[in-house]
Amino acid sequence: MNGPVVVRNSRKLSLALILIALLVLGSTGTVIFYALTALAGRTDQIEKELTAAAGRAALRALETRMGDINSEFSHGDDSRNPRHGVSLFDWRVDDLCAGTRLGVNFDIAFLVNDSMHSLAGCVDGRRILADPALTMGRALAPIIRDISAPTRRKSVRTGFMHTSFGVAAVAVGSAWWSRAETSTAPAIIIIGKRLDENAVKRMSRDFNIPGLRLVTDLNEVESAAAVREPDGRIIASLSWTPRSSGDRALNEILPTVLANLLFLAVAFAAMIGAVWWAFQAVHDSNKKSAHAAVHDSLTGLPNRAALMSMLDRLSGQEDQEGSIIFIDLDGFKEVNDFYGHEIGDRLLKGFGAGLATLVSDQGLVARVGGDEFVVLLTGSAVKSSAHQLAAAAISLSAEPLRVGPHSLKIEASVGLASSSFENVTGEELLRRADLAMYEAKRRGGSNIAVYTQDIDAGMKKRMKMAEEIRQGIKDREFYVVCQPIVDAGDLKPVAIEILARWKRPDDVVVAPEEFIKVAEEHSLIDELGKYLLEQGCAVAGDYRNLRFSVNVSALQMRSMEFLGLVDRTLQRFAIDPARLQIEMTESKILLDGTILRPVIDGLKARGIQLVLDDFGTGYASIAYLRQFRFDGLKLDRSICSEVCKSVNALMMAQGMILVAKAAGLEVVAEGVENKEQANLLKLAGCTHLQGYLFGPPQELVQGDWLPRLALTKFARIPASDSTAF
């Protein structure tokens, strides 16, 4: 009975001791740290003020130097005589230009009259023809007027100006030697020194201001001395890197102070640390367990348990509407298999973080499965918000995500279900959103499907068919038929295409486009594809002089295990790999070449040919023809059937054939049903033809089926039947 009380009292005592220790140590440390910080701050402030004063002194010194230089040039040196034949005026101008060429003291010089008309000008040793008023800026005119006044002619004015050459220190004075040439009012000398990088470095060195630089951005800077025009307008600032001696001193002494405080803290805490650690360990363990129970360990998002708990609380509430957005990442399995689980996990974390940011506080974001995320929105009217967030999730998934050296791009299938929790339970609403997501995936992915009762009915129908497919494979209800492929030149068979057929026990024949799609959706395509490949190889063993084509879903080629299946099957039936052609239908999985690349390279290394089926109806482009190194392509029957009816269709077919032949590919025309089509497609450049004109798909019951067919039905079409373009 006293055990829990002792535990509680011991914990309270340890907490009290820790609080007292923390209070004493914290107060002492705070006082010491505040005093040191204040001292460091005051030291830095004084140093900043001294540096600012040095910066202003540097500017004044530059102005003074410019004034002295101007006075020297204004009054001249009569002991120095110009060269023979050169006027005093020209000699002085040459002297000024020579000074700008050196650029040590000044690099800009003008001689103007009192009307500000230029008499001569030099910049960097070059004579220039420029208007001083425009070149030197707006501050020049008032100074010229002041200098030109009779009472001010012997004075020199200095200041800084924003010139067309940059910010410069300028001195203006009267050139008295010019009166001997002009017999009028003396000319006015304007000299300037640009505050370029070299000038600023010289000031930094002379006045010991480290990191001194000229800043023309008039926004305030932390350390600056203003550069002003004579009228007081700020045109630039001198800025520098603060020395921060106080901070440096604080950083040097602070470790020692902290070490002493830490020693006291450790010594005091050691007495009660063991007790506190034990209680804290239990507390942390319970807290982590509680968090882990309702959060995903990878992404940190709420998990399925947290979602179901919230849905249970919402179920049955009146006037409470809810929308569930169910998101599945298309292609994640391929990324996980190809790049590894570490990259896959980082991809999930990145998408989860982006989705959580997208939803923010609008609702709950949960990870409910490997690559499945759910967004739950509640409120009085959430349907419109749900649609907007669903569309945003599609856009988010479409953005390439940088994971290490890889730029990964996936897509999302999104299901959306909305209802009042008074009418349906939260669990049922989640089921509906899940069904809608599978409908979006069935439509090709990267889209949004909104739940309807038709989706429910369609899903039940496909699930029933999937079970029938699974049973049909066991009962060997699937079989193959063959259709010949003839050479467009002599119309003799050169290959056969192996086509899948399914006849159920009730004698209902299911079209391949129906059961293949369902097999892909319910992960039955590998098992079905293996069965059909074996059946095709068994048939091809009877016609060893012909190549044979087998249709393979791109989903089968996501794993290297497919290569092993092909090797074992060909060896079992003793078939040369060079006879096998694998036909791939255009699909979205072609868009990511990195997933299929290893398998395709393996097939090509074995001598197996690749043919792109139904070209012109899907996702492939010329780039994919080169990327996957196809050996041939098949023009879709929807194009071939129109060549006799539409010039546009004929030109389109001819363009595709030209592109294929330029890439070195064989071209098979599918769905050829009459001689006119055959002739047009042959003239357009097709190398092979296939269709009911040469024989329908049928079972190979008789061993001489193809040879007999070649002698009767495939007789050469007369040239008179040919139709030219």
Buried (B, 14 or more C-beta within 10 A) or exposed (E): EEEEEEEEEBBEEBBEBBEEBEEEBEEEBEEBBEEBBEBBBEBBEEBBEEBBEBBBBBBEBBBEBBBEBBBBBBBBEEEEEBEEEEEBBBBBBBBBBEBBBEBEBBBBBBBBBBEBEBBBBBBBBEEBEEEBBEBBBEBBEEBBEBBBEEEEBEBBBBBBBBBEBBBBBBBBBBBBBBEEBEEEBBBBBBBBBBBBEEBBEBBBEEBEBEEBBBBEEEEEEEBBBBBBBBEEEEBBBBBBEBBBEBBEBBEEEBEEBBEEBEEBBEEBBEEBBEBBEBBEEEEEEEEEEEEEEBBBEBBEBBBBBBBBBBBEEBBEBEEBBBBBBBBBBBBBBBBBBBBEEEBBBBBBBBBBBBBBEBBEEBBBBBBBBEBBBBBBBBEEEBBEBBBEBBEBBBEBBEEEBEBEEBEBBBBBBBBBBBBEBEEBBBEBBBBBBBBBBBBBBBEEBBBBBBBBEEBBEBBEEBBEBBEBBBEBBEEEBBBBBBBBBBBBEEBBBBBBBBBBBBEBEEEEEBEBEEBBBBBBBBEBBBBBBBBBBBBBBBBBEEBEEBBBBBBBBBBBBBBEEBBEBBEEBBEEBEBEBEBBBBBBBBBBBBBBEEBBEBBBEBBBEBEBBBBBBBBBBBEBEEEBBEBBBBBBBBBBBEBBBBBBEEEEBBEBBBEBBEBBBEEEBBBBBBBBBEBBBBBBBBBBBBBBBBBEBBBEBEEBEEEEBBBEBBEEEBEEBEEEEBBEE
